[in-house]
Amino acid sequence: MPIFQVKGLRILFVHIPKTGGSSVSRWLGDAGAEAFRIPTRTALPCPPQHFHAELLGALFPGSGWFDYAFAITRHPEARMISEYVWRRSGGRKLRQWGGLRRSAVAEVSPETRGRDFSRWLRQNLRAVEQNPYHLSNHLRPQVEFTALPGLEIFRFEDGMEPVFARLSEVTGINSPQDLPREKATGGLEVPLQAGDRARIEMRYAMDYDRFGYGRGGVGGN
């Protein structure tokens, strides 16, 4: 939940992990001051930048705290694959937290990635059932981030242009000509194993329904 002070405006960005939000946060941070971001692990159940609606509502009850608030959502299947590739491509510490072996994700075949993703998915969906904050709140359903009054919601699939256009309208700052993109997963193919799609659709059923994402694969938007 990064909070930005830009030209006298208080802007809340409800940052759902793996929805393209890092580039948006960086642009807003360059335009003003940023608060509620801690880059390292703390005694908190998750980093403040990934607080969900329940925590935000406790910190900021009622309305009137922010001049503008928004979030970006993403197809649940694509979001899970992006999370997997990001952790698989990370350093030793990320691989350890994600329960992943040490070979680089880009160096193995798509079939190997698919099998590894299946193991990773089953392991981490079990873990998140026991602890919803598992992996720093990265696997929490998106509906639990967006249950806030007055929140404007964008979809990752529609591109970043609408997001930056709206932020430009709100702040009066011109949108970047070359839209920033960070933490790209490189378009690696991760074929799903039998049952994986059903597991994702079951766990994130409310995300599919609330945000209008089609079941049966990312192409079913």
NORPEDA-V139733 format. One record per run of one state. SS is the DSSP state (A for helix, B for strand, O for the rest). FROM is the first residue (numbers start at 0). LEN is the number of residues. If there is no record, write none. Layout:
{{SS;FROM;LEN} {SS;FROM;LEN}}
This chain:
{{O;0;2} {B;2;4} {O;6;2} {B;8;6} {O;14;6} {A;20;11} {O;31;1} {B;32;3} {O;35;12} {A;47;3} {O;50;2} {A;52;7} {O;59;8} {B;67;6} {O;73;2} {A;75;13} {O;88;3} {A;91;6} {O;97;7} {A;104;3} {O;107;2} {A;109;21} {O;130;12} {A;142;4} {O;146;5} {B;151;4} {A;155;3} {O;158;2} {A;160;11} {O;171;24} {A;195;8} {O;203;1} {A;204;7} {O;211;6} {A;217;3} {O;220;1}}
